[in-house]
Amino acid sequence: MQVVQSAVRKTETGIDAYSALHRVLDEFSHIVQSAMTRILLLRCVSFVVCCCCCCATFAQYEPPNGIYPDAVFRSDIKTVRLNRADWEISYPVAHINDDDPLELTFDEVTETAKTYAYSIIHCDAAWQQSRVAVTDYMDGFESNYVRDYAYSFNTLIPYVHYRIPIPNIDVLLKLSGNYVILVYEDGDEEHPVLCKRFSISESVVVIAATAIQARLTAYRNDRQQVDFVVHTANHPIENAAQDIKTVVVKNGQWHTAITGVRPLFIRRDELDYRHEKALIFPAGNEYRPLDTKSTRYTSTRMNAIVFEQPAYHFYPEPDVSRGKSRYLFHEDFNGRYSVQSEKTTGENHDIATDYVYVHFALQTPPFPDGQVYVFGALCNYACLPDNRMTYNPDKGQYEATLLIKQGYYNYQYAFIASKNPLIDDTLLEGSFSDTENDYIVYVYHRERMSRYDRLIGVTIVNSMRR
C-alpha cells in the first residue's frame, strides 16, 4: 500500500497518473504470485488512478458533427484492426453473450512503448453518443490502460504491437447497440490516436436477407439490391414504423451505408423491406490483390523487391484503370487483409512480421478536377494525405508509396472530386452487378421512453453465396 500511496503522491495530473500505475505494477510484479491477487491488485490500483485522473481537468474528444468516425488520427499508428479474436478478416460485430471476444490491435512504429489508455462509448444508430450513463452500459471504469503490448522481434523496422480484448477484466459491456473505442496517449482524451466502431447484438429477431442483381432495368448491369424481411415473433414491436431503424453497409465500409429506410409492409410478425429502389448499391469491382509475404520471391504481378536501407521496397507492376474494362472474377477479401510472412508462424505474426514499403503506380491520364487515392482496409478505408497519389507526368502515372506490414492485401483506387467529397470507387475500377460483395444488415429498436437504440439483430449476406 505504501507503494500505491507513494505513486499517487507524485501524481499531479492525470497524465502522471497513468505513468504512476506502470510504476506500481512494476513494483508488485515480483511480489504477487496468485492470478486472482493480481486481478484484485489491478482493480485496486486502477481505482486509485481513476480518482487521480478525475481530479485533473481534461477536455474530451468532440467528434465532427457529433458523429464518431471510424478513423486513425496519427500516421505512425499502423495496421489498426477490430475483429473477432480468432478470425482476422471478420467484421466487428459480436453477440452480447458471445464467448468469442472482439479485439482491437494496432502497431506504433517506434522503438519505445507508450502509455496508452482507452475509453468505450455507447452510441445510437447514427454513431452519436447515446444518453445512457457509463454505469448502465458497462461494468468497469470509464478509462482503462492498454496493458497488453509487445515489442517487435527481429524486424528491420521496429514497432510496438498493442492489443485490447473486448470484453476483458476491466470492461464488461451490458447493453446491445453501437460502440466506439477511443485510444489516447498519456491521458490526452481530447486527441485520440484512433477511434474504431463496433457493434454488440442481442439477436432477438431473425433477418432473412438476399443480395441480388438490381431489378430495375436501368441498374441491372452495374448495381446490386438488398432485400430482407425481419421476423419479430420472438420480439413484439408496438410501433414498427417509428421505433425500428435499419442500416445496410457494403463490405463493412460505413461510407456506403444506406439508412432511414422504412418497411414496405408491416405484418403481424414480420417487417418487409423488399423495396424496388431504396436499397440499391453500386456493385463495384473485385479488389486488386497484393502479396508481400515473401522478401525473397516475387509474387504474381510483382516487378521487383529491393532492399534499400532500412527496409525492403516492393514494386508491383503499374496498374491501369478498369473503369471501362469487362468484368473478371477472382477471389478477394472485399478490401481487407491478412498479416503474415514467410518467416513467421501463426503464433508470432503480430510481432515478427516486418514492415515494408510498397510503391503503387496507376497508369492513367491526370484528373485536374480531383484526387486519386490508394484505397482499402490497408488505409482504414479513408482518403488521407498518406495514401493520396501524385501524378508523374514523365511516366504518365499516379504514384504513391505506403508503409504496410507484410501480408496478403486487397486494394483499389478511389477518386474524390474537388467539388464533391464523396468517395468514388467506381470511376477507376468499374462497377458490375456480378461482383462478389458482403452486405451487413443492422436492425435497431428504440422503444417508447427508451434512452438508446437496441441492436436487436444483425446478419451478413453475400451476393454470390445464397
Secondary structure, DSSP 8 states (H G I E B T S, - for coil): -HHHHHHHHT--SHHHHHHHHHHHHHHHTTT---HHHHHHHHHHHHHHHHHHHHHS-------GGGB---EE--TTEEEEEEEETTBTTS-SEEETT-SS-EEEEEEE-SSS---EEEEEEEE-TTSBB-S--HHHHEEE-SEEE--EEEE--S-SS--EEEEEEES-SSEEE-S-EEEEEEEEETT-TTS-SEEEEEEEE---SEEEEEEEE-SSGGGTTTEEEEEEEEE-TTS--S-HHHHEEEEEEETTEEEEEEE----SEE-SSEEE---SSTTEEE-----EEEE-S-SSS--TTEEEEEEETTEEEEEE--EE--TTS--------TT-EEE--TT--TTTHHHH--EEEEEEEEES---TTEEEEEESGGGTT---GGGB-EEETTTTEEEEEEEEESEEEEEEEEEEETTEEEEESSTTT---TT---EEEEEEEE--TT-SS-EEEEEEEEESS--
